[in-house]
Amino acid sequence: MTDVTTINTGTYWDGRFSTDWESFEGPRQSRFFARLAIESLPHWLFDEIRRDRLSLVDWGCAQGDGTDVLASYIDAGQLSGVDFSAVAIEQASQRYPAIEFLNEDWLAAAQAGCKKFDVVFSSNTLEHFHRPYDVLGILGQRASKAIVLALPYRERDRIDEHFYSFLPENLPLVLDNGFRLAWSRVIDCRPLPNTLWRGEQVILVYAAPAWLDQRRMCLQDYRIEQDDQSAQSRHLQEQSRKLEEQSYHMQEQSRRQEEQSRRQEEQSRHQEEQSRHQDAQSRHLHELLIERDTHILELRRQADTLAADIVNLHQQLQTSATENTSLLKSVADSTAEINNLSHSAAAQQAAQKVLDHMRNTRSWRLTGPLRFGARLWRYGLLSEDRQKLLRGLRKVYHALPLPEGVKRTLLGTYRKTVVQPYTAVRKQVLVSRPFDPPALRPAVQQADAPDYIVWGVIDWHFRHQRPQQLAQALAQSGRRVFYVSVNLVDDTRAGFEQEQLDSAGRLFQIRLYAAGAPVIYTSVPNHDIVQQLRGSLGEVLDWANSHSIVSLIDHPFWYDVAAVLPNSRVIYDCMDHHEGFGNTAEAVLELERALMRNADLTITTSAWLDDVVAQHAPHRALIRNAGEFAHFAQRPGTIYTEPQGRKVIGYYGAIAEWFDLELVEALARRFSDCCILLIGADTVDAKGKLAHLPNVVMTGEMPYAQLPAYLHAFDVCLLPFKVIPLTLATNPVKVYEYLSAGKPVVSVDLPEMRQFDGLVRVGQDTEGFLSAVAQVLQDNDGPDAIAQRQHFAQEQTWNHRARALISEAESAARDPMVSVIVVTYNNIDFTRACLSSLELHTQHAPLEIIVVDNASSDGSPAFLKEWVSGASNRKLILNDDNRGFAAANNQGLAVASGDYLVLLNNDTYVTPGWVRTMFKHLQRDPGIGLIGPVTNNIGNQAKIQTSYSNMEEMLLETGRYTRSHIGQLFPLPTAAFFCVMLPRSVYQQVGDLDEVFGRGFFEDDDYCRRIEQLGLRIVCAEDVFIHHHLSASFNKVRSSDRQALFEQNKATYEAKWGPWVPHNYERDVV
């Protein structure tokens, strides 16, 4: 037997919770005893706790399962759980993060000055002590209003680990702290369904007298029991039943005596009947002999027929041999054809060499415009031609040596005379033409890696910044990346254009179709644009055959589209403080706040920005910017040469409203003998404002590829920003690039400069900034200083950041637990396929599968015993009899630990990403109480028209359907329970399925009515498809029995809810 000095130690219980707590059904017991106690407590106690928001602590909470049950009755913010086992508290905190759990040893600590709680609750703990009332005295010092205890009662034959028996003669009415017994309730647990205690429990409430007096308690508020009154009532009923049975037996005995006399009278008649019966038997035997002879003749005829069949089969075998000979000849012919194709391929390669040589000739280059013109005349302007032309025009435009005002006028003229007429003609041509996806397909998606959709804030070719760098690094990791450009295509259809950006087929720029091609920066998309963009993105997913997605959003405009993608995580890459931009509309800011609230993760680039968004974003990760070290570290063969041989104080990047022109002017005046070289797009007329300074040189924007040639000519690198909210939130990419080249950097005082390990000189004010520049010019950098800067930058590359992003974005740590309950009754082949599909296509790590078998007789129990041993997330309940659909599901629900609960028939086959897509709908809309998928076979509106011959075809066919209905729901009057999902919070309010419906029929109708009573909706998700064989178990029941059960349960349903409305196939889209 376990020693008391051992059991009441943290070491003992840490070992229990780490090893066998769950195998001994510890979590289930915690929930059982907690629910038993709550249901036995007086209503006034919980009314007081809820109304006055009293604090309640669960002492000895173990892994928090009982505390979670308490959270179903009172606000989790009022709850705390305490246990001296660190292992238990760690597990409780992970499983129930909404509840506060404390690792404290109250028995070891002095109680003076310790935190008090209004109510101390403890379930089945005191029996583990030899002197439980000493422990109860310590608990009394922590309670200010009441102590609630649940204890084993009258436990004469104690189990191991129990050291005290609580009896009527040793339970006090008053505690040492003066608390009086206000309530006691005895429950005999043995007859309870699914009981986990084979004995009695006593529930005690001790309360402070002053608190009770304030409540003005009356007689009905008190209840003091020494025995289970309900058990005594059952005992009296049993005695009455036995007396009735005795009376019945006496009457039956009298009846039997009368019956005996009647039988004697009939014996004589029976003997006469026997003689007549023997005559009838002889006639019957004669008829049987005639029937036997007839049967023998029939068997002989069948034998003759079989002999003829054998002759026919022999002839067929001879025919098959002839066909095999013909097939062998066809194989030989095919081999010869393959050889011919090989010769053709060799000839094609030789022709390709000739073609490559011809393309390098001068005549080929000279005739290029003629070929382009011919192709333009024949096929029109192709997408890749248009992209090349636009990039060329953009490059020429930026290189024009004209004032910005003149360039803007030219751009406006180009849009009016070229873009607008071309767009109008193109729309007229395409409006009636169906969208055809591009013939070029991306590489196949890796099975264990999601696709990344980067919802851009700029076009890929506009400027090479963080989004493009991360996209390239993600593609290099083997993931497919689809970069959505801000340049939408003005087209009323659902569709897109693609541009391959790498040679491996893993990186593409996508331009989605959207009527009017709205600009994303100044407004939010209306409903029609959102719906069209969802349809366009659905075409992308169908073209790419994408199964799992990470949406990396760079601008809030995309939120309503990206948030509903199937089987996706939503990551907001918050790179800037948008409120710092003066032209950001309030609607855009509000959309950004919604994005931060609802995103699976918000990534920030600086500590300052992380603090700002913390009020809106509950889940965040800090992933700073980086530099492309290899691009900037290597000194180019040709670098910029200052014409006058002066030292160069340089900057490259945007010259916008955050650029400090006054600081640059002071710099130019102080260092008039140096060249102040400024590279970048000028949007604030800096060139005009600094024109009076002869040593300031402005080049305009330069291509990303040419920046190293200028950077390696810098003697000092600058970060001359205004200190405003926009720049306080900035983690500048250019500093990493400056350091990659080993260059000294001088910056204004921004918070992010502190994370560069002292490698950046910071000026607190203008004079400090100028002094730092002077110090750099005076010092001569040695190789050690250069190496130190480059070593830092080498560890801060975009590949490092991509690995951090993958770790955060693909982590299941923040995902909710989902419990799938599958009830089985025979149909083992369906069960195998269903469980196999769950393993193949669920793609959700926090998942448990609970199978409840209703006494199958086809080998299912043996198969399921082997199946459950295959993984730790599987549970199995084997019933001794067929308990019916509702009762079996209730068994599964009772042991489920998921935040979301799924009831799934065993005659189903799930499709990729079904779990995440369904619970994302529930997360986005708390007004939904129950959700189901569309299917091929059901008797209501969830049935869609589809056709396939096997599961491989089903995945392709239905994938096209669901991707064309992204985010779409429609209301269901009643969901069929072949596959439904509901949040645990709804289940806790509605309760179990009603077992009065027995083996099946109408339990789903009943449950839907109960959900509607809570003001919640039942919906169907059109972007989730589950294959269903339909009523596989019921089809094995005789039709007459099935109809009788239907009518019986229909009557039960109508007695509760009124006339039943039959299901139909008409639907309304939400």
N, C-alpha and C positions, 0 to 999 in steps of 0.2 A: 504493500500500500504506500502511496506517496506520502512523504513526510511533510508536516505542516510548515516546518521551518524552510523547506525547499520550495514548496508551491507558492508561497507568498513573497517571491523575489522576482526582480526584473529579469534576472538571468533565465529562470525557469520559463516565464511567459514569453520572453523573446524567442527562446527555442521553440515553444509551442506555435507561436504565430509564424515562424519561419519554416516550419516543417509540416505538422499534421493538423493544424487548426481547421483548414477547409475540408480535409479528408474525413474529419470527425464531425462535419456539418456545423462547425462553429458559427459561420455567418447566418445559416438558416435558423439556428437556435436563437441567436441574438434577435433576429427579426421576429421569430415566433413569440418569445417571451415579452419583447417590447410591445408588440401588437396586442397580446393578451392583456398586459397591464393597462394599456391605454383604453381598451374597450371595457375594462372593468372599473375604471376610475369614475368619480362623480363628475357630472357635466359642469357643475359650478366651478370646479378647479380649473378646467381648461378655459372656461369663459373668463375667469379672472386673469389667467396668464395671457390670453390674447388681448383682452380689453386694456389692461394696464401695462402690456408689453413687459411682463416679468421675465427676468433672466432665469434660465433653467440649465443645469449642468448634469450630464450623464456621467456619473463616476463609475470607473471600470468599464469604459466604452468599448474595449477591444479594438476591432478594426472599423468601428463606426457604423456597423450595419443597423444596430438598434437605434443609434442616434439619428440615422437617416429616416427610420420609421417615424420618430418623433417629429422630424422636419415635415412630414406629411400633414401634421395637425397644427403646428405653430410655425411662425416665420423662422427660417434658418438663422436670421440675424440675432434671435433671442437665445440660440442654442450654443452650447459648448460641450465638447467631449473631453474627458480626462482619463488617462491611464498611465501607470508607471512603466509600461513597456514602450521603449522607443521604437521598436519594430512595428508594433501595432499602430502607434500614432502616425508613423510615416506612411503606412499603407492606408490608414483612414484619410489622411490629408490628400493623398493622390486620388482616392476613389470618390471622395465627396468634398471637392474644393470649396463649396459654398458654406461649409460649416467650419467653425473654429475648433481645432483639436489641440490639446495641451499635453505635453509629456511632463507630468508632475507626480511626485510621490507624496501624497498627503500624509501618509502614516509616518514618514521619516521627518517631515518638516514641522517646525514649531508653528502653531496655528495663529498666534497673536500677530495681528497686522496683515494676515493673508486676505486675499480677495474673497468676498462673500457673494453668494448667489441667492436670489429670491427663493428658488426651489432646487433642492438636491434630489436627483433621481438615481436609483441604483437598482439594477435588475440582476438577481441571482449571483450575488457576490459575497454576502456575509456568511454563507454556509461554508466558505473556504477557511474560516478562522475558528480556533478553539474558543476565543473570547470575543464573539462578534459584537457584544454591546460596548466593549471598549472602542472598537472601530466605529460603531454607531455614534458614540460620544464625540469622536473627531469629526464625523460628518455633520453633527449638529452644530459644531462651531462654524461651519461654512454656510449654513442655511439661515436666512433671516425670516422666512415666512413658512416654509413647509419642507418636509422630507417625505418622499414617496419611495416605498420599498416593494420589490417583488421577490418572494422567497419560496423555496420548496417547503411544503407544509406536511407535518406528520410523517416525515421521512424516517421510518423506523429502521429500515435496512438501507443504510447510507451507501451511495456509490463512492468509488475512489475519488479523491480530491475534495470530498465533503467531510467536515469535521464537527458539525453541530446540527442538531435536529430542532426545528422550531415547532413548538407544541402550544396548545391553548394555555397550559399552565406556566409557560416561560416567556410569553410575549407581553411586554409591559403596556400599561395604558398611558403612562407619562414617561417621557425621556428625561435624561439628566439636565437638559437645557430648558426644561419646562414645557416642551411641546406636548400637546395632548393628542390621543388617538381620536381622529374625527371620522375615519372610514376604514372598514376592513371588509374584504370580499374574498371568499374561498371558492376556488374553481377546481373541479375534478377534471383533469385534462385527458383522462384515459378515453372517454367516448368521443372526444373531439376529432373531426376529420383531419387527416394528415398531422396528427399530434406528434410532437417531439419530446413529450414528458409523460412518463407512465406513472403518474401520481397526481398529487394535489399541489396547487399554488395558492399562496395567500398574498393579497395586495393590500398594503397598509398606507394610510395617509396620516402623518403626525403634523400638526400645525400649531403655530404660535397662538396662544389664547387671545392676545390683543388683536391679532389679525382676524381671527374668527369672530371676535366680538364686533369688530368694525363691519363685518359682512351681515350682521343680524341674522345668524343662521336659524333655521327652523327645523322641525322634526324630520321633514322629508329630505333635508340635506344630509342627515346622518344615517349611517348604516354600519352596524357592527355585527359581523358574522363569525361564528366559530365553525360552522359547517357549510358545505355547499348546498344552499337551499334548493337549487334546481336539481341537484343529485337526490336529495331527500324526496322531492316531488316525484322524480322518476321512480324511486324505490316504492313509494305508496302506489303509484300507478301500476308497477310490476306486481305488487301483492294483489291488487284488485283484479288484475288480469289473470293471476293464478287461480283466485277463487272462482272467477267466471269459467275458467277451463275445467275446474273440478265439477262444477254444476253441469257443464256440458258433457263431461265424461259419464256422469251418473245417468243423464238422460240417454246417452248413447248406449249404455249397457242395457237399459230397459228396452230400447229399440232393437238391440241385437237379439234379446230373448224372444221377442215377438217374431223377429225375422227367422229365427231357428225353427219355430213351429211351422212357419209357412214353407220353409225349405223341405221339411219332412213330408208335407203334403204333396210337394211338387216332385219328390223323388220317384214316386210311383209313376207319375206322368212321364218322367224322364226316361224310365226304363222302356216304356212303350215307344218313345221317340227314338231310342237307340236302335231298335230293330229296323225301323223305317230308314234310319241314317245309314245302316250297313248296306241295305239294298241300293241306296243312292250312291254309296262309295264304289260299289262294284260297277255300276253304270259309268261312273266318272273315270275309273281305271281303263275301261274299254275305250272311252273317247281319247284318253291320253296315248294309248298304243297307236291309234289311228293317226294322231297328230305327230307321233315320233316318226312313223314311216314316211309321212309327207315331208318332214324336215330333212330326213336322210336323202330323199330324192333331190331336194333343193341344194344340199351341200354337194352332191355329185355334179349338178349343173354348174355350180360356182367353180369347182375344181377344173372342169372342162374350159371354162372361161379363162381361168388363170393360166392354163397351159397355152392357150392362144396368145395371151398377153406376153408370155415368156418368149414365144417365137417372134412377136413384133419387136420386143426389146433387143433381141439378138440382131435383127435386121437394122435397128437404129444404131447399134454399136458399130456395125460394118460401115454405115453411112458416116458416122463420126470419124472413123479412121480415115476415110477418104477426105473429109473436110480438113483433118489435121495435116494431111499431106499437102493440101492446097495452101494451108496457112504457112507451112514451112517454106514453100516456094515464095509466098508473099514476103516473108522475112528476108529471104535472100535478095528479092527485088529491092526491098527497102534499104538493105545494106549497100547495094550498088548505087542507089539514089543518094545515100549519105556521102559516099565517096565522091559522087559528082558535085554535091554541094560543097564539099571541102575544096575541090578544085576551083569551084566558082568563088569561094571565099578568098582563096589565094589570088585569083585574078582580080577580085575587087580590091584587095590590099595593094596590089601593084598599080591598079588604076588610081587609088587614093594617093599613092606617092607621086604619080604624074600630076594629079590635080593640085597637090600641095606645092609642087614645083611651079606649076602654072600660076598659082595664086601669088607667088613671090616675084613674078616677072613684072617688068615695068608696064607692059601693055595691059595686064590685068588691073593694075592700080589705075591706069588712065581711063579704062572703060568702066570703072566702078560706078560713077554717076549714071551712065546709061543703063546698067543692070538694075540699079535702084529705081530708076524711072520706070523701067519695064515692070518690075515687081509691084511698084505703087499703082501702075495702070491696071494690072491684072488682079491683085489681091487687096489693094487698099493699104493704109498705114497700119502695120502690125503693132502689137503692144510693146514689143522690145524696141521697135523703131521709134515709137513715140517716146519711150523712156530715154533712149540715147539722145534723141533730138532735144528733149527738154533739158537734160543735163548739159548738153553742149550750149544751148541758149542761156542757161543759168550761169554757166562759167563765163561766157562772153559778157553777159550782163554785169556780173560782179567785177570783171576786169576793165570795164569801160572807164576811161579817164575823164569822167564827167561829174559835175556836182550831183548830190543826192536828189535835189529837186528835179533836175533834168531827167535823171534815171527813173524816178518815180513816174514822171509824165510819159516817158517811153513805155514803161511797164503798163500803164493804164491804156495807152493807145494800142499796145499789143493785145491786151485782153479784149478790147472792144472790137478790133478789126480781124483778129485771128481766132482767139479762144472761143468767144461767144458764138460766132457763126458756125464754127466747127462743131461745137457742142450741140447746137440746135439741129444741125443736119444729122449728126450721129444719133440723137434721141429719136428722130423721126424714122431712121432706118432700123433701129434696134427694138422699137417698142413692141413689134409683133413677132420678134424672133426669140425662140426659147433660149435660155442660157445653156451653153455647152461648156462643161469644165475643161480646163486645159489638158492637152494630151500628155504633157510632161508631168510625171508623178514624183512626189518626194520619196526619199528612202523609207523603208519599212520602219515603223515605230518599234523601238525596243520594248520587250515585254515588261521589263521592270523599271522603265523610265517614262515619266509623263512627257507629253508635248508641252512646250512653253509658248503661250501666245503673249507677245509683248505689245501692249496697247500703247502705241507711241505718242509722244508729245511733239515730235517733229518728223518730217520725212527722213528716210534712211540717208539720203544723199545730201540733205541740207547742211548738216554739221555732224562731225564724228564725236559723239558724247557718250555719257554713261549708258544710255539704253543700248546703243549699238555695240559698245564694248562688252557689256554683259551678255548680249545676244550671241556675239561671236564666241565668247568663252563657253557659254552653255552648249552651243553647237559642237565645239571641240570636245566636250565631255561625252558626246554620243547622243545627246538629246536633240530632237527636232525642234526648231524655233521658227515661228511664224510672226514676223514683225508687221504689225498693222500700221500702215501709213496714215497720217492726218489728211493726206490728199485723197479725199473720197472721189469716186467716179459718179458723175451725174447720170444716173440710170434708174428707171422706175422698177426694174426687175430685181430679184434676189440673185446676186452673183458677185464676182470678184475678178480682179486681174492679179497675176502673180509674176514675181521676178526672182529668179534663182540668184542667190548671192554667194554661193560657194560651189565647189566642184563635187562635194559629197552628197548633195541633195538633202542637206539637213538644215539649211538656212534660206528663208524666203522672205521677200517683202510682199505684203498683201495689200491691195487697194480695194476696199469694199465698195459695192454699189450702194448709193443713197441718193434719193431724188433731191435735186438742188445742190448736192455736194456741200452741206453746211460746214461752216468754219467752227472748229471745236473750242476755240479759246474764249469766246465772249458770251456763250449761251449754253443752255442744256438742250438735249434733243427732245423733240415732242414725241407723242405716243406713236405716230405713224413712222417716224424715222427709226425709233427704237425697234419696232416690229420688223421693218425692212432690214435693218442691220443684223438682227437676230437671224433672219432668213438667209442673208448673205453669208454670215459666219457659218450657218448650218451647211451651206454649199461647200465652204472651205473644209469643214470637218469631214464631210462625205468624200470629198476629193482626196483628202489625206488619210481617210480611214482611221481617224483618231479615236482612241478609247479612254484615255485619261489625260487631264489637262491641268496645268498651272497657269492661271491668268495673272500676268504681271502688268498691273495698270500704272501708267505713268501720268495720266491726267483724268480727273473725275468725269469728263464727258462720257467716257466709255462705261461707266459703272453699271447702268441699267441693262447693258448688253452683256458685259462680261459676267455679271453676278449670277446669271441663270444658265450658264453653259453646263452641259451634263457632265457628271463625274469630275468636277473641277474644284480646285482650291483658288480663292481670290486673294491675291497679294497686292497691296498698294505700295508701290515704291515711291514714297514721299520724298522727293529730291529737293523741293523748294518750299519756302513759306509763302503760299499763294496770296495770303492777305497782305504780304509786303509789296505785291505788284499793284500799282494804283488802279489798273484798268480791269481788275477781276470782278465780274458781276457777283452780286450777293447770291443769286441762284446757283452759280458754280460753286461758291464757298459752302453753301448748304448741302449741295450734292457731295462735296468732298467730306463734310462731317459725317454724312450717312455712310459713305464708303468706309471711313475709318471705324465707325461703330460696328459695321457688319462684316468687314473683311476678316478672313481667317488670320491674317497677319498684316501689320503695317510696318514697313521697313523705313527707317529714317537714316539720314546720312550724317547727322551731327548730334552731339549731346544736347545742344541748345534746342534744336528742332524736336528732338525726342521729348524734352520736357514740355514743349508747347503743345504737341499733339496728344500727350498723355491723357488729357481730360476727355478726349473723344475716342481714343484707340485703346481698347483693353488688352490687345495682344500686339506686342511690338518687338522688333529686333533692330539693333543698331548695326548697319553694314555701311561703312564709310565708302567714299570714292577711292579711286586707285589710279595707277598710271600704266601705260603700255611700255614697260621698261625696255624691251628689246628695240622698240621704235625710236626711243629718245636717247638711250645710253650710248649707242654706237655713233661716233663722230662721222658725219658724211664726208665723202671725198671733196666736195665743194661746199663751202659755207659762205654766208653773207660777209662782204668786206665793206667796212665803213670807208666811204670815199676819202675823207680827210684824215683817216688814221686815228680817230678819236676813240676813247673807251666808250663802250655801249652799255647804257642803262636801259634794259628792255622789258617789254610787257607784250603778251599776246592774249587775245580773248575778246569777248564782247566789250564794246565801249558804249555803255548805256547809262541809264539814269543813276545807277549805283556807282559809277566811275567818278572818282574825286578829281575833277579838273583843277580845282584850286590847289590841291596838293601837288599835282603834276606841274603846275605853273611854278610853284615855289621850288620844286626840284630842278626845273629847267633853269631858273634864275641862279640858284645856288651852284649848280654844276654846269656853268655855261660853256666849259671846255669839253664837255661830254656830249655824246649824241643820245637824245632821249628817243628811243625807237619804239613806236606804238603800232602793233599789228592787230587788226580786227575790224569787224563791221562797225561803223560809226553811225549810231542812231540819234545822237544828241548834238550834232554839228560841232564836235570837238575840234575838227580840223580848222573850222572858221574861228572858233574861240581862242585857239592857241596859235593862230597864224602869225602873230607878232613875235613869236619866239623862234628865232632862226635855228636853234639846235633841236627843235622837236620835229621828228620825221614820222609821217604816218603813211603806211603802205596800203591800207585797206585790208580786207579779209584775204587770207592766204589758204590754199588747200592744206589739209591735215598732213599730207605726205611731205610738204615742203617745210613744215615747222622746225624739224631738227636742224636744218641748214641755218636758220636764224637763231635758234636757241643756243647753239654752240658758239655763236659769235657774241653772246651777251657776257658782259663782265659782272653785271648785277641784274638779278631777276626781281621784278616788282609785283606787289599785290596792292595797288593804290585805290582801295575801295572806301566809300563812305561807310561809317559805322551806323547802320540802320538795321531794323529787324530782318530785312531780306538778306543782308550779308552776315548778320550774327548767326543765321541758320546755315551758313554755307560751309561746306567742306571742299575747298577748291581743288579741282582735278589738276589744274596747272602747277600747283605746288609739287605734287608727286612727279609730274613731268620735268619740272625744273631740277628736282633732286636726282632724277634718273640720269640727267646729264652731268651730275656732280656740281651743279652751279650753286653759288650762294644766293639766298633768298631774303628779301626784306619785305615785311608786311605791316599793315596797320594792325591794331590790337583787336583781333577777332578770337572768340573762344576756341575755335578748332586749331589755332596755331599751337596750342599747348600739347597736342598729341603728336607733334613731329619731333619729340625727344630732344628739344633744344637746338635743332638744326636750322630753324628759321629765326632770324632776328626780327624783333617786334618793336615798333615805335609807338609809344603811348599817345603822342600828339605829333603835330607837324614837325616840331624841332627834333623830337626823338626819332622820327622817321628819317629826317635828313641826316642826322648824326649817324644812324645805323648804316645808311648808304655810304657816308664818308668813311666809316670804319672799314667797310668791305673793300672800298677802292684803295684804302691805305694798306690793308693786309695783303700779303701774297699767299694765296692758297697753296698749301703743300699737297702732296699725293695722299696723305693720311686723311685730310679733311674731305677731299673729293671722294675717296673710297668709303668714308663713313656715310656720306650722303647717299651714295649709290647702293651701299649695302642695305640701308633702310628702305629705299625705293624698291629694291629687288624683292623684298618680302611683302610689298604692298601692291601686287599686280592685280589685274582684272581676273586672272585665273584663281587667285586667292579669294577674291570676293565672290566669284561664281561658286566656288566650293562652299563658302559660308551660306550663300543663298540657297543652294541645293539642300544643305543640311537643315535649314529652317523651313523652306517651302515644302519639302517632301516628308517632313517629320509627322508622325502620327500622334505625337504627345498631346496636341490640343484637340484631337478628334474625339467626338463622343463615343461611348461604348454602345454598340448595337447588339441586341439579343434577337436571334431568329429561332422561333419555336416551330418545329415540324412534327405534326402528329401523323403516325403511320398505323395502318391496319392492312396487312398483306400488301400485294402489289410491290414485291421486292425490286423488280426491274425499274419501276418508276422511282422508287426510293434511291436506288443507286445513282440514277441519272440526275435526280434533284440534288443530292449531296455533292456529286461530282461538279455540277454547275456552280454550286455555292463556292467550292474551292477555286474553280477556274476564273470566275467572273465577278466576284464580290469586290476585290481590290480595296478592301478597307481593313486595316490592321486591328483596331479595337473591336473584335467581333467574337461573339460566342454563339455556338449552334447547339440547341437543346432539342433532342429527339425524344418524343414520348410515344412508346409503342403500346397499342391497345390489344395485347395478347394475340399477335399475328401467329398464323399457323403455317406459313409458307417458307420458313427459314429466316425470316427477317430478324428475330432476336439474336441468333448466332452471328449473322452478318453485322448487326449493329454493335454487338460486343467487341468485335474485331475493329470496327470503324472507330469507336470511341477511344480506343487505345492509340490511335494514330496521331493525335494532337492534343495539346493541353487546353484548347479552347472548346472542347467538345464535352457535352454532358448527355447522359442517357438515363431515361426512366422507363423501366419495363413493368407494365401492369399485368396482373394475374387474370384480368378479365377486360372485356371491351367496355370502357367507362364512357364512351361517347366523345363526340368532337369537343363540346364545351368543357367537360370535366378534364379531359386530357390537356387541352390548351391552358386551363387554369393551373394544372400541375406545373407546366412549363413556365408560366408567368410567375409562379410563386418562387421559383429558384433563379429567375432571370435577374441580372444585375445591370442591364443596359439602360442608358438614358433614352434610347428609342427601342421600341418593341415591335417585332414583326411576327405575324401569324402567317405561315406559309404551308400550303398543301404539299404533300409528297408527290403529287402528279403534276408538278410544275418544273420548268427549266428557266433559270434566271439568265439575264443578259449583262454584258459588261457595264460596270459602274452603276448598277441599279440602286444600291444602298445609299451612296452619297447623293445621288440626284434626288432621291425621295426625301431624305431628312433635310436637305438644303431647302426644299419647298417648305417644310414645317418650320425651319428656323427663320425663313424670310417672312412668313405670315403666321403669327401666333393665333389668328382666328381659325386656323384649320385644326380640327380635332382628330381627323382620320384621313389617310390618303391611300389610294390604290393605283395600280398601273393599268394601261390598256393591254388587251390580250386578244388572242385568236378565237377563244372559245369560252363564252360566258353568257348568261341570260339577262344582261342589262346593257346600259349605254357604253360600258367599257370595251365592248367587242368592236374590233376594227376589221376591215376587209383586207386580208393578206393571204398570200399563197406561197407555200414552200413544201419540199418533200423530205427534208432532214434538218438537223439542227445547224449544220454549217450554212445551208441556204437561209435558214431562219435568221441567223445573226446578220447576214448581209441585207436581206430584204427589210427586216424590221429596223435595222440601223438607219437605213435611208428614211424610214418613216419618222422615227424619233428625232433625228437631226433636223428634219423639216418642221418640227413642232417644238422647238427649243423654248422652255419656260412656260408652255401653255398648259392650263388647267381648265377643267369644266366641272360643274357641280354634279354630285351623285345623290339622288334621294336615299339610296341604300347601296353600300359597298358590299360586294361579294367577298367573303373572307377566304378566298383561295390565296390571296396575298394582300395584306394590309399592314400599314405602319402607323403607330401612334406614339406620341411622347409619353414618357413615364408619368409626367404630371397629369395628363389626361386619364391614364389608367388608374392612378391613385384616386382621382375624383369619381370615376365611373365604377370602378371595381371589376370583379371577375365576370366572365360570361355566365349567363343564367343557365344552370345545369338542369333546369326543369325541362329543357328541350331535348334532353337525352342524347340519342345517337346523332341527331342533326336535324336541319331544317329550322329556319326562323331565328336561330340564335344571333345571326348577323343582323337581321332586320331589327331585332330587339336592342342590340347593342348600339346601332346607329340612332335609334330613337333616344336612348339614354344620353348619347353624346349631344344630340340636338337640344336636349333639355338644359345643357350647360351654356347654350348660346354659341356653340361651335359648329363649323361646317364640315361636311364630308365631300371630298373632291377626288377627281381622277387626274393623274399626271400623264399627259400625252407624250412626254419625252422619256417615258420608261415603259418598256414592253416586257411582259413575262409570258412565256409559253405555258399553256394550260391544256391538259388532256380532258378535264371536266368530269367530275363525279366518278373517279375511278373506283373508289370504295363502294359507293352507293350502287354502281352498276352491277355489283355482284349480289345485291339484295333483290329478292323476288319483287317484281313490279307491284304486286298486290300489297305486299308488306310495306314497300316504299310509299305507295299512295296512302295507305292507312296512317303511316307515321306523319306524312305531310298534312293530312287533314287534322290529325290530333294536335299537332303543334300549331297549325294555323288557328285552331280554336283557342289554344292557350294564348297565342299572340293577340288575337282580336279581343279576348277578354281583358287584356291589359291596355291595349292601345286603340281599340276601335277597328273598323273595317280595314283589312289589309289591301294596299294598293299594289297590284301586280307590277313586276318590273317590266320596262320597255326599252326600246333602242333609241329613243329621241333624246337629244342632248342640247344644252345651251353652253356656249363657250364663255368662260369668265373673262 
